[in-house]
Amino acid sequence: MPANGKKNLRLGMGRSKGAGNVATPDIRERARQLVEDPVYCLSVKARILEGNVPLEIMLHHYAYGKPRETVALEGGVTINVVKPW
């Protein structure tokens, strides 16, 4: 027990380590329903041409997952360790 005599409670710290995100399957399904709707498919081209795409991108990420982002590094890397003393 900590010095103040209270247990270390993680109030307001989100879900516990290893717990799955319960809302994700429902949100994913609803996003897919919206993205695959015929009316949505007909109107999406106009919105993209107008430049209103942030919402479209987010809905596709919710529906199908965000693609993995990778960074290619070229050349060598030198690491200098500086001692504080």
KOLGU-4560 file (N, C-alpha, C; in nm, 3 decimals, padded with zeros to 5 digits):
<recs>
<n_xx: 00.082 n_yy: -00.118 n_zz: 00.000 ca_xx: 00.000 ca_yy: 00.000 ca_zz: 00.000 c_xx: 00.087 c_yy: 00.125 c_zz: 00.000 mol: A seq: 1 type: MET>
<n_xx: 00.043 n_yy: 00.229 n_zz: -00.070 ca_xx: 00.119 ca_yy: 00.354 ca_zz: -00.069 c_xx: 00.122 c_yy: 00.416 c_zz: 00.071 mol: A seq: 2 type: PRO>
<n_xx: 00.205 n_yy: 00.515 n_zz: 00.087 ca_xx: 00.224 ca_yy: 00.578 ca_zz: 00.217 c_xx: 00.098 c_yy: 00.643 c_zz: 00.271 mol: A seq: 3 type: ALA>
<n_xx: 00.007 n_yy: 00.686 n_zz: 00.183 ca_xx: -00.113 ca_yy: 00.753 ca_zz: 00.231 c_xx: -00.221 c_yy: 00.654 c_zz: 00.278 mol: A seq: 4 type: ASN>
<n_xx: -00.196 n_yy: 00.524 n_zz: 00.267 ca_xx: -00.289 ca_yy: 00.422 ca_zz: 00.315 c_xx: -00.400 c_yy: 00.387 c_zz: 00.217 mol: A seq: 5 type: GLY>
<n_xx: -00.402 n_yy: 00.446 n_zz: 00.100 ca_xx: -00.506 ca_yy: 00.416 ca_zz: 00.002 c_xx: -00.449 c_yy: 00.325 c_zz: -00.106 mol: A seq: 6 type: LYS>
<n_xx: -00.538 n_yy: 00.243 n_zz: -00.162 ca_xx: -00.495 ca_yy: 00.157 ca_zz: -00.272 c_xx: -00.474 c_yy: 00.240 c_zz: -00.397 mol: A seq: 7 type: LYS>
<n_xx: -00.387 n_yy: 00.194 n_zz: -00.480 ca_xx: -00.357 ca_yy: 00.265 ca_zz: -00.605 c_xx: -00.464 c_yy: 00.232 c_zz: -00.708 mol: A seq: 8 type: ASN>
<n_xx: -00.569 n_yy: 00.312 n_zz: -00.715 ca_xx: -00.677 ca_yy: 00.290 ca_zz: -00.810 c_xx: -00.651 c_yy: 00.371 c_zz: -00.936 mol: A seq: 9 type: LEU>
<n_xx: -00.679 n_yy: 00.310 n_zz: -01.049 ca_xx: -00.660 ca_yy: 00.377 ca_zz: -01.177 c_xx: -00.792 c_yy: 00.436 c_zz: -01.224 mol: A seq: 10 type: ARG>
<n_xx: -00.841 n_yy: 00.533 n_zz: -01.156 ca_xx: -00.968 ca_yy: 00.595 ca_zz: -01.194 c_xx: -00.947 c_yy: 00.688 c_zz: -01.312 mol: A seq: 11 type: LEU>
<n_xx: -01.033 n_yy: 00.674 n_zz: -01.412 ca_xx: -01.026 ca_yy: 00.761 ca_zz: -01.528 c_xx: -00.909 c_yy: 00.735 c_zz: -01.620 mol: A seq: 12 type: GLY>
<n_xx: -00.848 n_yy: 00.619 n_zz: -01.612 ca_xx: -00.730 ca_yy: 00.590 ca_zz: -01.693 c_xx: -00.764 c_yy: 00.506 c_zz: -01.817 mol: A seq: 13 type: MET>
<n_xx: -00.891 n_yy: 00.494 n_zz: -01.852 ca_xx: -00.927 ca_yy: 00.414 ca_zz: -01.969 c_xx: -00.942 c_yy: 00.268 c_zz: -01.935 mol: A seq: 14 type: GLY>
<n_xx: -00.948 n_yy: 00.185 n_zz: -02.037 ca_xx: -00.967 ca_yy: 00.042 ca_zz: -02.011 c_xx: -00.837 c_yy: -00.021 c_zz: -01.962 mol: A seq: 15 type: ARG>
<n_xx: -00.851 n_yy: -00.130 n_zz: -01.892 ca_xx: -00.734 ca_yy: -00.195 ca_zz: -01.833 c_xx: -00.647 c_yy: -00.258 c_zz: -01.941 mol: A seq: 16 type: SER>
<n_xx: -00.523 n_yy: -00.284 n_zz: -01.907 ca_xx: -00.425 ca_yy: -00.337 ca_zz: -02.001 c_xx: -00.472 c_yy: -00.473 c_zz: -02.054 mol: A seq: 17 type: LYS>
<n_xx: -00.469 n_yy: -00.488 n_zz: -02.185 ca_xx: -00.507 ca_yy: -00.614 ca_zz: -02.249 c_xx: -00.655 c_yy: -00.625 c_zz: -02.282 mol: A seq: 18 type: GLY>
<n_xx: -00.739 n_yy: -00.532 n_zz: -02.235 ca_xx: -00.882 ca_yy: -00.538 ca_zz: -02.263 c_xx: -00.908 c_yy: -00.487 c_zz: -02.404 mol: A seq: 19 type: ALA>
<n_xx: -00.998 n_yy: -00.555 n_zz: -02.474 ca_xx: -01.032 ca_yy: -00.514 ca_zz: -02.609 c_xx: -01.122 c_yy: -00.393 c_zz: -02.611 mol: A seq: 20 type: GLY>
<n_xx: -01.127 n_yy: -00.326 n_zz: -02.724 ca_xx: -01.212 ca_yy: -00.210 ca_zz: -02.740 c_xx: -01.351 c_yy: -00.260 c_zz: -02.776 mol: A seq: 21 type: ASN>
<n_xx: -01.446 n_yy: -00.248 n_zz: -02.686 ca_xx: -01.580 ca_yy: -00.303 ca_zz: -02.704 c_xx: -01.657 c_yy: -00.228 c_zz: -02.813 mol: A seq: 22 type: VAL>
<n_xx: -01.636 n_yy: -00.099 n_zz: -02.826 ca_xx: -01.711 ca_yy: -00.020 ca_zz: -02.922 c_xx: -01.667 c_yy: -00.042 c_zz: -03.066 mol: A seq: 23 type: ALA>
<n_xx: -01.547 n_yy: -00.089 n_zz: -03.089 ca_xx: -01.493 ca_yy: -00.099 ca_zz: -03.223 c_xx: -01.576 c_yy: -00.184 c_zz: -03.319 mol: A seq: 24 type: THR>
<n_xx: -01.620 n_yy: -00.306 n_zz: -03.283 ca_xx: -01.697 ca_yy: -00.386 ca_zz: -03.380 c_xx: -01.826 c_yy: -00.317 c_zz: -03.424 mol: A seq: 25 type: PRO>
<n_xx: -01.896 n_yy: -00.254 n_zz: -03.332 ca_xx: -02.020 ca_yy: -00.186 ca_zz: -03.367 c_xx: -01.993 c_yy: -00.067 c_zz: -03.457 mol: A seq: 26 type: ASP>
<n_xx: -01.892 n_yy: 00.013 n_zz: -03.424 ca_xx: -01.857 ca_yy: 00.130 ca_zz: -03.506 c_xx: -01.812 c_yy: 00.084 c_zz: -03.644 mol: A seq: 27 type: ILE>
<n_xx: -01.732 n_yy: -00.021 n_zz: -03.650 ca_xx: -01.683 ca_yy: -00.072 ca_zz: -03.778 c_xx: -01.800 c_yy: -00.116 c_zz: -03.866 mol: A seq: 28 type: ARG>
<n_xx: -01.896 n_yy: -00.187 n_zz: -03.809 ca_xx: -02.011 ca_yy: -00.235 ca_zz: -03.885 c_xx: -02.096 c_yy: -00.119 c_zz: -03.936 mol: A seq: 29 type: GLU>
<n_xx: -02.121 n_yy: -00.021 n_zz: -03.851 ca_xx: -02.201 ca_yy: 00.095 ca_zz: -03.893 c_xx: -02.128 c_yy: 00.176 c_zz: -04.002 mol: A seq: 30 type: ARG>
<n_xx: -01.996 n_yy: 00.189 n_zz: -03.990 ca_xx: -01.921 ca_yy: 00.261 ca_zz: -04.092 c_xx: -01.925 c_yy: 00.187 c_zz: -04.225 mol: A seq: 31 type: ALA>
<n_xx: -01.916 n_yy: 00.054 n_zz: -04.221 ca_xx: -01.924 ca_yy: -00.025 ca_zz: -04.345 c_xx: -02.061 c_yy: -00.011 c_zz: -04.410 mol: A seq: 32 type: ARG>
<n_xx: -02.167 n_yy: -00.014 n_zz: -04.328 ca_xx: -02.302 ca_yy: 00.003 ca_zz: -04.382 c_xx: -02.313 c_yy: 00.137 c_zz: -04.454 mol: A seq: 33 type: GLN>
<n_xx: -02.259 n_yy: 00.242 n_zz: -04.395 ca_xx: -02.266 ca_yy: 00.373 ca_zz: -04.456 c_xx: -02.182 c_yy: 00.381 c_zz: -04.583 mol: A seq: 34 type: LEU>
<n_xx: -02.059 n_yy: 00.331 n_zz: -04.578 ca_xx: -01.968 ca_yy: 00.339 ca_zz: -04.692 c_xx: -02.019 c_yy: 00.255 c_zz: -04.809 mol: A seq: 35 type: VAL>
<n_xx: -02.086 n_yy: 00.144 n_zz: -04.782 ca_xx: -02.134 ca_yy: 00.056 ca_zz: -04.888 c_xx: -02.275 c_yy: 00.090 c_zz: -04.935 mol: A seq: 36 type: GLU>
<n_xx: -02.338 n_yy: 00.191 n_zz: -04.877 ca_xx: -02.472 ca_yy: 00.232 ca_zz: -04.916 c_xx: -02.468 c_yy: 00.289 c_zz: -05.059 mol: A seq: 37 type: ASP>
<n_xx: -02.561 n_yy: 00.247 n_zz: -05.147 ca_xx: -02.560 ca_yy: 00.295 ca_zz: -05.286 c_xx: -02.572 c_yy: 00.447 c_zz: -05.299 mol: A seq: 38 type: PRO>
<n_xx: -02.652 n_yy: 00.510 n_zz: -05.216 ca_xx: -02.666 ca_yy: 00.655 ca_zz: -05.222 c_xx: -02.535 c_yy: 00.723 c_zz: -05.184 mol: A seq: 39 type: VAL>
<n_xx: -02.468 n_yy: 00.669 n_zz: -05.083 ca_xx: -02.337 ca_yy: 00.722 ca_zz: -05.042 c_xx: -02.238 c_yy: 00.709 c_zz: -05.157 mol: A seq: 40 type: TYR>
<n_xx: -02.236 n_yy: 00.592 n_zz: -05.222 ca_xx: -02.140 ca_yy: 00.569 ca_zz: -05.330 c_xx: -02.160 c_yy: 00.668 c_zz: -05.445 mol: A seq: 41 type: CYS>
<n_xx: -02.285 n_yy: 00.705 n_zz: -05.472 ca_xx: -02.312 ca_yy: 00.800 ca_zz: -05.580 c_xx: -02.268 c_yy: 00.942 c_zz: -05.544 mol: A seq: 42 type: LEU>
<n_xx: -02.276 n_yy: 00.977 n_zz: -05.416 ca_xx: -02.245 ca_yy: 01.114 ca_zz: -05.377 c_xx: -02.099 c_yy: 01.135 c_zz: -05.337 mol: A seq: 43 type: SER>
<n_xx: -02.025 n_yy: 01.029 n_zz: -05.316 ca_xx: -01.888 ca_yy: 01.043 ca_zz: -05.267 c_xx: -01.797 c_yy: 01.111 c_zz: -05.370 mol: A seq: 44 type: VAL>
<n_xx: -01.817 n_yy: 01.083 n_zz: -05.497 ca_xx: -01.731 ca_yy: 01.143 ca_zz: -05.600 c_xx: -01.743 c_yy: 01.295 c_zz: -05.599 mol: A seq: 45 type: LYS>
<n_xx: -01.864 n_yy: 01.346 n_zz: -05.585 ca_xx: -01.883 ca_yy: 01.491 ca_zz: -05.582 c_xx: -01.814 c_yy: 01.553 c_zz: -05.463 mol: A seq: 46 type: ALA>
<n_xx: -01.822 n_yy: 01.490 n_zz: -05.348 ca_xx: -01.757 ca_yy: 01.544 ca_zz: -05.228 c_xx: -01.605 c_yy: 01.542 c_zz: -05.241 mol: A seq: 47 type: ARG>
<n_xx: -01.552 n_yy: 01.438 n_zz: -05.300 ca_xx: -01.407 ca_yy: 01.431 ca_zz: -05.319 c_xx: -01.360 c_yy: 01.541 c_zz: -05.416 mol: A seq: 48 type: ILE>
<n_xx: -01.435 n_yy: 01.562 n_zz: -05.523 ca_xx: -01.399 ca_yy: 01.667 ca_zz: -05.619 c_xx: -01.409 c_yy: 01.806 c_zz: -05.558 mol: A seq: 49 type: LEU>
<n_xx: -01.499 n_yy: 01.824 n_zz: -05.459 ca_xx: -01.510 ca_yy: 01.951 ca_zz: -05.389 c_xx: -01.399 c_yy: 01.970 c_zz: -05.286 mol: A seq: 50 type: GLU>
<n_xx: -01.329 n_yy: 01.862 n_zz: -05.252 ca_xx: -01.222 ca_yy: 01.871 ca_zz: -05.155 c_xx: -01.265 c_yy: 01.842 c_zz: -05.013 mol: A seq: 51 type: GLY>
<n_xx: -01.386 n_yy: 01.791 n_zz: -04.993 ca_xx: -01.436 ca_yy: 01.756 ca_zz: -04.859 c_xx: -01.407 c_yy: 01.610 c_zz: -04.830 mol: A seq: 52 type: ASN>
<n_xx: -01.281 n_yy: 01.577 n_zz: -04.804 ca_xx: -01.244 ca_yy: 01.436 ca_zz: -04.788 c_xx: -01.206 c_yy: 01.391 c_zz: -04.648 mol: A seq: 53 type: VAL>
<n_xx: -01.180 n_yy: 01.477 n_zz: -04.549 ca_xx: -01.139 ca_yy: 01.424 ca_zz: -04.419 c_xx: -01.240 c_yy: 01.326 c_zz: -04.358 mol: A seq: 54 type: PRO>
<n_xx: -01.368 n_yy: 01.355 n_zz: -04.368 ca_xx: -01.469 ca_yy: 01.265 ca_zz: -04.314 c_xx: -01.470 c_yy: 01.134 c_zz: -04.392 mol: A seq: 55 type: LEU>
<n_xx: -01.453 n_yy: 01.142 n_zz: -04.523 ca_xx: -01.452 ca_yy: 01.021 ca_zz: -04.607 c_xx: -01.336 c_yy: 00.929 c_zz: -04.566 mol: A seq: 56 type: GLU>
<n_xx: -01.222 n_yy: 00.988 n_zz: -04.543 ca_xx: -01.104 ca_yy: 00.910 ca_zz: -04.504 c_xx: -01.127 c_yy: 00.844 c_zz: -04.368 mol: A seq: 57 type: ILE>
<n_xx: -01.181 n_yy: 00.920 n_zz: -04.273 ca_xx: -01.205 ca_yy: 00.865 ca_zz: -04.140 c_xx: -01.306 c_yy: 00.749 c_zz: -04.146 mol: A seq: 58 type: MET>
<n_xx: -01.414 n_yy: 00.764 n_zz: -04.224 ca_xx: -01.513 ca_yy: 00.658 ca_zz: -04.234 c_xx: -01.453 c_yy: 00.531 c_zz: -04.294 mol: A seq: 59 type: LEU>
<n_xx: -01.367 n_yy: 00.547 n_zz: -04.394 ca_xx: -01.303 ca_yy: 00.429 ca_zz: -04.452 c_xx: -01.207 c_yy: 00.363 c_zz: -04.353 mol: A seq: 60 type: HIS>
<n_xx: -01.139 n_yy: 00.443 n_zz: -04.272 ca_xx: -01.052 ca_yy: 00.385 ca_zz: -04.169 c_xx: -01.133 c_yy: 00.307 c_zz: -04.068 mol: A seq: 61 type: HIS>
<n_xx: -01.248 n_yy: 00.363 n_zz: -04.026 ca_xx: -01.335 ca_yy: 00.292 ca_zz: -03.932 c_xx: -01.390 c_yy: 00.164 c_zz: -03.995 mol: A seq: 62 type: TYR>
<n_xx: -01.427 n_yy: 00.170 n_zz: -04.122 ca_xx: -01.491 ca_yy: 00.056 ca_zz: -04.187 c_xx: -01.393 c_yy: -00.057 c_zz: -04.217 mol: A seq: 63 type: ALA>
<n_xx: -01.275 n_yy: -00.024 n_zz: -04.265 ca_xx: -01.183 ca_yy: -00.127 ca_zz: -04.313 c_xx: -01.047 c_yy: -00.128 c_zz: -04.245 mol: A seq: 64 type: TYR>
<n_xx: -01.024 n_yy: -00.036 n_zz: -04.153 ca_xx: -00.896 ca_yy: -00.029 ca_zz: -04.083 c_xx: -00.802 c_yy: 00.067 c_zz: -04.152 mol: A seq: 65 type: GLY>
<n_xx: -00.718 n_yy: 00.129 n_zz: -04.072 ca_xx: -00.621 ca_yy: 00.225 ca_zz: -04.125 c_xx: -00.501 c_yy: 00.149 c_zz: -04.181 mol: A seq: 66 type: LYS>
<n_xx: -00.458 n_yy: 00.184 n_zz: -04.303 ca_xx: -00.342 ca_yy: 00.115 ca_zz: -04.360 c_xx: -00.216 c_yy: 00.142 c_zz: -04.277 mol: A seq: 67 type: PRO>
<n_xx: -00.127 n_yy: 00.047 n_zz: -04.276 ca_xx: -00.002 ca_yy: 00.062 ca_zz: -04.204 c_xx: 00.084 c_yy: 00.167 c_zz: -04.272 mol: A seq: 68 type: ARG>
<n_xx: 00.138 n_yy: 00.256 n_zz: -04.191 ca_xx: 00.226 ca_yy: 00.359 ca_zz: -04.244 c_xx: 00.370 c_yy: 00.317 c_zz: -04.218 mol: A seq: 69 type: GLU>
<n_xx: 00.450 n_yy: 00.322 n_zz: -04.322 ca_xx: 00.591 ca_yy: 00.284 ca_zz: -04.308 c_xx: 00.679 c_yy: 00.399 c_zz: -04.356 mol: A seq: 70 type: THR>
<n_xx: 00.798 n_yy: 00.402 n_zz: -04.305 ca_xx: 00.895 ca_yy: 00.504 ca_zz: -04.343 c_xx: 01.022 c_yy: 00.433 c_zz: -04.389 mol: A seq: 71 type: VAL>
<n_xx: 01.069 n_yy: 00.468 n_zz: -04.506 ca_xx: 01.192 ca_yy: 00.409 ca_zz: -04.558 c_xx: 01.308 c_yy: 00.503 c_zz: -04.525 mol: A seq: 72 type: ALA>
<n_xx: 01.410 n_yy: 00.450 n_zz: -04.462 ca_xx: 01.527 ca_yy: 00.528 ca_zz: -04.427 c_xx: 01.642 c_yy: 00.491 c_zz: -04.519 mol: A seq: 73 type: LEU>
<n_xx: 01.713 n_yy: 00.592 n_zz: -04.564 ca_xx: 01.829 ca_yy: 00.568 ca_zz: -04.649 c_xx: 01.953 c_yy: 00.623 c_zz: -04.580 mol: A seq: 74 type: GLU>
<n_xx: 02.064 n_yy: 00.558 n_zz: -04.603 ca_xx: 02.189 ca_yy: 00.606 ca_zz: -04.545 c_xx: 02.213 c_yy: 00.545 c_zz: -04.408 mol: A seq: 75 type: GLY>
<n_xx: 02.321 n_yy: 00.584 n_zz: -04.347 ca_xx: 02.359 ca_yy: 00.532 ca_zz: -04.218 c_xx: 02.311 c_yy: 00.621 c_zz: -04.105 mol: A seq: 76 type: GLY>
<n_xx: 02.309 n_yy: 00.564 n_zz: -03.988 ca_xx: 02.269 ca_yy: 00.639 ca_zz: -03.869 c_xx: 02.382 c_yy: 00.629 c_zz: -03.769 mol: A seq: 77 type: VAL>
<n_xx: 02.425 n_yy: 00.741 n_zz: -03.717 ca_xx: 02.527 ca_yy: 00.745 ca_zz: -03.615 c_xx: 02.466 c_yy: 00.789 c_zz: -03.484 mol: A seq: 78 type: THR>
<n_xx: 02.490 n_yy: 00.711 n_zz: -03.380 ca_xx: 02.436 ca_yy: 00.744 ca_zz: -03.250 c_xx: 02.553 c_yy: 00.777 c_zz: -03.157 mol: A seq: 79 type: ILE>
<n_xx: 02.551 n_yy: 00.897 n_zz: -03.101 ca_xx: 02.654 ca_yy: 00.937 ca_zz: -03.007 c_xx: 02.593 c_yy: 00.936 c_zz: -02.868 mol: A seq: 80 type: ASN>
<n_xx: 02.654 n_yy: 00.863 n_zz: -02.778 ca_xx: 02.607 ca_yy: 00.856 ca_zz: -02.640 c_xx: 02.683 c_yy: 00.960 c_zz: -02.561 mol: A seq: 81 type: VAL>
<n_xx: 02.609 n_yy: 01.050 n_zz: -02.500 ca_xx: 02.671 ca_yy: 01.156 ca_zz: -02.419 c_xx: 02.642 c_yy: 01.127 c_zz: -02.273 mol: A seq: 82 type: VAL>
<n_xx: 02.750 n_yy: 01.112 n_zz: -02.196 ca_xx: 02.734 ca_yy: 01.087 ca_zz: -02.053 c_xx: 02.710 c_yy: 01.218 c_zz: -01.980 mol: A seq: 83 type: LYS>
<n_xx: 02.619 n_yy: 01.220 n_zz: -01.883 ca_xx: 02.589 ca_yy: 01.345 ca_zz: -01.814 c_xx: 02.700 c_yy: 01.391 c_zz: -01.719 mol: A seq: 84 type: PRO>
<n_xx: 02.802 n_yy: 01.311 n_zz: -01.693 ca_xx: 02.906 ca_yy: 01.349 ca_zz: -01.599 c_xx: 03.026 c_yy: 01.399 c_zz: -01.670 mol: A seq: 85 type: TRP>
</recs>
